[in-house]
Amino acid sequence: MTKGGMESVEVFTTEGKGRGLKAQKEFLPGDVIFAEPAYAAVVFDSLTHVICHTCFKRQERLHRCGQCKFAYYCDRTCQRAAWLNHKNECSAIKRHGKAPSENIRLAARILWKIEREGSGLSEGCLVSIDELQNHVDSFGEEEKKDLRTDVESFLEFWPPHCQQFGMQFISHIFGVISCNGFTLSDQRGLQAVGVGIFPNLCQANHDCWPNCTVVFNNGNHEAVRSMFHTQMRIELRALSKISPGDELTVSYVDFLNLSEERRKQLKKQYYFDCSCEHCKKQVKDDLMLAVKAGESKPSADTVKEVIQFSKDTLEKINKARMEGLYHEVVKLCRDCLQKQEPVLGDTNIYLLRILSIASEVLSYLQMFEEAADYAKRMVDGYLKIYHPNNAQLGMAVMRAGVTHWHAGLIEAGHGLICKAYAILLITHGPSHPITKDLEAMRVQTEMELRLFQQNEFMYYKMREAALKNQKIQVMPEPSNENAPGLFHKKE
């Protein structure tokens, strides 16, 4: 079964896993297997005034919809592009008196689209909205209660003159959003800013060590001529060589967790038991639980004690970060590392989590030399655990490279930026804003490295003068959120 723009994949039924996607031709690392625009998408409630409701880019100054006073856009181009999807929403918000929550808004956009086009196959879709899994039957009591609340709120918001849908179908739509809502990120890929439904992507099954990755592309409306504009979309990209007939898989969760933890998370959020090779054989669990080797190998009790201390510290760190007490976070990290270093191995996930937080917060506090040391150790550990073409690995290596550059460690910084660029060329592609930023950094650090190699003294003199003449680039404030996950789950 193929559909317009989707000729290179087919839907098939897999044993024990329901539907899946299969390649119809060969793909190499970095190839775009397919691109898919959102069936419907909305900005998160907390960010509606700072994110464009069409392309989901973060902008300093946005134009507000003069009618509902709720929707914001980059410019008239984005506003015009949004009108088909915003028209009904706009009048419903005015009638209701306020905008409802993101889940209600997304359900309404899906149902307005069904009202316009019917619930059958849309152009370019391999499956219809009716056919998507909703897992409502697997919901626990708390989830059923949330579902009832959402349905009630939706019925209050939904205009009486619009097509009326049965309670069962409305519940199906909320179920689809709950387990298939895809996280949309801003143009830098660092913050989750919205949620959308992409029916074709929903057909890709999970594997903890997948052969594909999904990247969100905000599109480009900046060209003078509209024929060169590109729309907001997701891209399914190959991470390794894929042969015709191979199943296409993506990872729903971060690999940097023990197989047991990943399986628990997948069961809780997506209602299935992961049976991938990495979970069955607990591949890399030994690295993630590594302890110091050699003559002074710590006892099992010591290891247990340090891991518990690490878990307690991570809870304290989260509390301090929520309160913006970053110097307290640094102190907690240093104390924890002191306990961990004689006991835990270089790839132990509890050590890596502390190194990651320490390097991020120290960079924000502009204590770059210490941050660079922790970032280097973190990257060394990640490289032994993650798939070599993992997007989160690429982003972590990029941040480590920038931290080294800030610390004046130009050789190591340039090396890390080149490594990150090679990964992101595959995971994000050359035209993605993050890859373009990285290419500019790569060129700059290459020029600086040449100068450094020719005349070290002159390099540091010029660097000092340049930093005096420009406002020092402040690293982004540390976020309490993890990197945007693949699918958005309502907390």
N, C-alpha and C positions, 0 to 999 in steps of 0.2 A: 504494500500500500504506500503510494507516494503522493505528494500534493505539491502545488505550485511553490517553487523555491526550496522544496524539501526533497528533491529527486535523489539526493545522495544518502538518504536514510529510509528505513522502513520500520513500521511498528510490527512487533511479533509478540507472541505469548510465551512467556518463560515459565518453566516448571517451578511452582512454589512462590514465584515472585510477581505473578500477573503480567501485565504488558511491559515491554521494554523496547529499546531502540537498537537497530542493527545497522552497521555500515553497508552501503551498497557498492563502495569503491575504496581504493586505498587512500589513506591520509598519512601525512608526515607531521612531525612535531611542529606546532605553530599554525597548521592549516585551520581555517574556519570551516567547520562542518556544516553549520547553518547559523543564520542570524534570525532572530524572531522579535518583532515589535510586541509590546504588551497588549494583551486582550483588554486589560483595564489596569490602572495604577493610580495610587494616591500618595501624597506626602504625609509623613507622620504628623500627628496633632501638635506636637511640641515645636515643629519646625515650619509650620505653614507660612510664616511671614518672612522667612530667610532663604527658602528654597523655591526655585521656579517650579510651578505645577505642571509644566510641559516637559522640560528636559532634565529636571531634578538637579540642576547645577546650583551651587551656593553662590549668591551674588551679593555685593554690597548694597546696591540700590535696585529695588524691584518695582514694577508697575502693578498697582492694585486694580482688580476688577471694580469698575465704577458702580456696577449693579449690586452684587452681593457683598462687596467689601471684604471678601474672605480669600479669594484666590489671588495669587501673585505670579508675575511673569517677568522674564528677563527684559522683554521688549514687545513691540506690537507683533513681531513675527511669531514669537512663542504664543502670544495671546490669540492670534488668528488660528494657529495650528490647534489650539486647545478647544476652540469653540464647539465643535461637534460633540465632544465629551463633556464639556462644562455647561452647555446650554440648559439642559434639564436640571442639573445640580444647582445652577445659579438661581433659577426661579424657585426650586424647592427650599433652598437655604433662606431666601427672602420670605417665603411663606411660613417656614418653620420658626423663623426669628433668630436662629443661630445654626452653625454648622455642627453636625453630629460627629461622633468619633470616627477614626480612620477605617475601622472595620465596617461600619454602617455605610460610610461614603464609598468604599470599594464595592460592597455588595450592590449598592444602588447603581454604580457605574456599570457593573456587569449586567444587571437586569435592564437598564436602559438600552444597553447594546443589544441584548436579546430582543427587546421590544422593537428595535429598529431593524435587526437583521434576522431574527428567528434564532432558535437554539440549536440549529443544525451545524454542520461544518462551516466555519468561516473560511475566507480565502487564506490559503497558506497553512491552515491548521490540519494536523493529522487526526485529531480527535475533537469532538465537540465538548462544550462545557458540561453537558448532561452526562458524558461518559467519564469525567474525572472522578477520582476516588474522593470520598468525603470522610470516611472512618468514623462517622457519627455513632455507629453501633459500638465502637470501641471506647467511646468517651467515658471518663469516670464521672462521679457525681458532680464534682466541682466544675468540670468542663460542660456538663449538661446544663448546669445552672447558668453559666456564662452564656451558653448558646440561647437559652430562653430569654435572657436579658437583652441580648443582641437582636433577637427576632422582634421583641416588643418595641425596642427603640427604633428599629427599622420601620415597623408598621406605623409608628407615630410620624416618622419623617417622610415616608413614601406618599407622593401626592395622590389624591383620590381619582383624578382624571387620567392617571397613567394606567397601563395594563396591570391588572391585578393577578398576582401569583399565589398559588396554594402554599400553606405553611410548610408542607413537606419539601417543596422545591426551594423555598427561601432557606430552610434549615440545611438543605444540600449545599447551597451556595456558601453559607457560613462555614460548613464543614470543609469545603474545597479551599476556602481562604485559610482556614486553620492549618491544614497540612500541606498546602501547595503554594502559599504566599511566598513569593521570592523577594529577598531583601535587595533594595535598590540603594546604591551608594552615591555620594557626591562625586564631582569630576576628578577628585584626587584619590578616590577609592578608600578614604580613611574613615568615613563616618557613614553609618546606615541612616538614610534620610527618608525612606519610603518603602512601600510594599506593592507588588504587582503580580498579576496572574499571567503566566506564559504556558499555554496548554501543551505545546510540543516539548518544552523543557521538562514538564511534569512526567513525561514518559520515560525519561532517562533514570535507570535504577542506580542505587548506591553501591559503591565499592570503596573500602577504606584506602585502597591503593588504585585510584581510577586511571583510565586512559584518556580522560577528557577533563577540561575545566570550564567553568562558566565565568564570563566577565561581562560586567554591565558597561555599556557604552552610552554616554549621555547624548550622543549625536552632535551635529554641528549645524547651527543656523546662522553662522557668521558670514558666510559667503554672500557677495552682493547679489548674485543671481540665484534664485530659489532652486534652479535645476541642480545646483551643486550642494544643496542642503541634504543632510542625512538625519534620519529620525532616531529617536531614543530606542534602544534595542538591547537584547542580550545576545552574546555570541558563544556558541559551543565550540571550543578550540581543542585540537588534538594535543595531548602531552607526550605521546610516544607514537611509534609507527602502528597504524591500525590497518588490518587487512580486510578485504570484502568479507562480510559474514560475521565479523567480530561484533560482540555487544558493546555499545557505547555506554560508559559508566561515569558518574561524577561522585564526589564525596559530599555527603550532606553535613558532615561534622569535621572539626579540626582533627588531623591525624595525631597531634601531639597530646594524646591521652592513652592510657593503657587500654588494651583491647576490651577488657571487662567494662571499663568506664564508657567507652564508645558504644558498646552493645547496649548498656543500660540507657544511655542518652537516646539512641536510635529507637529503642523499644518504647520509651516514654513519649518521645516527640512524634515518631512516625509509625508506631504500632507494628514493627516487624523485628524479627530476630536476624541479625546480620550473620551471614554464613560465608563471608568472603575469606579467601585464603589467609589474609593477615590476621583475621580474628580467630579462625579455626586453629591456626598454628601459633598464635600469639607472637607473630613476627615483630621484632624490635622491642618487645616488652622487656627483654633482658637489658637492652641499652637504657631504656627509660627508668629502670630500677637499679641501674649500675651503682656499685659501691667501690670504694677505694681498694685496689688490688695490692698484692705484695705481702711482705712479712707482717706488717702491722694491720692486717685486714680486720675491720671492726666486727664486733660480735653482733648477732642478730638483734639482741636487745638494744644495743647502741643505735643501730640503724632505725629500728622501730621508734625509738625515742626522738631521734633527729627528724624523722618524717612527720611525727606528730607535732613537734615544735614548728616545723615548716608550715604545716596546715594552719596551726593557730596563728602564726605570724601573718600568713596570707589574709586571714580574716581581719586582723588588726590593720593591715595595710589598706584593705578595701575601705574600712571605716575612716582611716586618716585621709585617704584620697577623696572620699565623699565630702569631707570637711575642708579640703584644700590645704591640709597640713603637710606640705611636701617635704619639709626638713625632717619631720617626724617619720615620714615614709623612708627617707634615706637612712635614718638611724636604725629603723627596724630591719631594713635590708642588710645593712652592714653587720648588725648583730647576728642575723640569721646566717649570713654567709660565713661568719666566723665559726658557727656551730657546724655548718654543712661541709666546709672544705676538707677537714680531716677525715670525713666519713663517706660522703657521697661521691660517686664517679662523675666525670665531666659531662656525661649525657643524661644524668638523672633529671627527670622532668621537674622535680621540686627545686633543684638547683637552677635549672634553666628559667623557671618562672620568676625566681627572685632576681636573677641576672637581667632578665628582660625589663622588669619593673624598675630596677635600679638604674639601668642605662637610660631609660626613657625619662625618668624624673630628674636625674642628674643633668641630662641634656637641657631640659626645660630650665633648670636652675643655673645653666651655663657653666657647670663644672665638667667641662668637656673631656679632660684627660682621664679622670676616673671613669666617666661614662664610656669612653672609648675602650678602656680595658675590659669592662664588663660586657660591652657589645661584642667585642672580638670573641670572648669565651662563649657567649650565647650562640653566635653564628657558627663557631666550630662545632658545637653540640648539635645545632639544627641540621648542619650539613650531613651528619651521620645518621639522622633520623628521618628527615623528610624526603619525599620523592624529589629527585634533582630539579624537576620542572614545576615545583609547587609554588603557587602564587604568593602564599603567606611567607614562604622562605624568601622569595624574591623581594618582598616588601621589607622584611626584617634585615636582609643584607643591604638594601638601599639605605635604611635608617642608620645602620652601623657605619656605612661609608660616609654619610653626611656628618655623623658625629666625629669620625676620625678627621675629616676635613676641618671641622670647627676646632679640633684640638691641635691643628697644625701638623698632623701626621699624614702628609700628602701622599707618600708612597702607598701606605696601607689603605688610605681613603680611596685613592684612584683604583687600586686593585679590587676593592669591595664594590665600588660603583660599576666597574666593568663586569664583574660577576653578576650583579643584580640586573644590569642591562641585558645580559645574555638570557637570563631567566624570563624577564618580563617581555622580551621580544616574542617568546613562545606563548606565555600565559595571557598577555594583553595585546600584543601586536604592535607594529611600529607607529601606528597613527593614534594610539590611545594617549590622552593628555599626560598620564604618569610616565609612559615610555618616552614621550617627547621631552618632558622635564629632565628625565634621567640622561637622555642623549646630550642635552645642553650641559648638564653637570659633568658628563664624561669628557666632553670637548674641553671644558674649562679646566678640569683637574689635569687633563693631559698636557695642556699648555703650561700650567703651573709646575707640573712634575718636570717638564723639560728645563724650565728656568731653575728649579731646585737642583737638578743634576749638573747644570752648567756652573751655577754660583749660589751655593747654599746661603751664604751671608746676605747676598743681594735679595734672594727670594724672601727671607724673613723680614728684611727692611721694607720691601715693597708691600708685603702682606700686612705689616704693622701699620704702614701709612694708609693703605686701602681700608683697613678696619676702622681707623680713626676717622676717616672722611665719610664713612657711610654708617647708617644706623645698623648696629649689629642685628643680624637676623635672629629673631627669637624663635626657638623651637615651639611647636604647638603645645598648648597646655595638655598635660597627660589626661587621657580619657579613662573613665571607669569602665567603659564598654570594651569588650573584646573586639577583635577585628570583625567586620560584618560577616555573619554566617551566611550560608547559601540560602536557607529558607527562613522566613520570619515567623517566629512563634510568639503569639500573644502571651505576655507574662500573666 
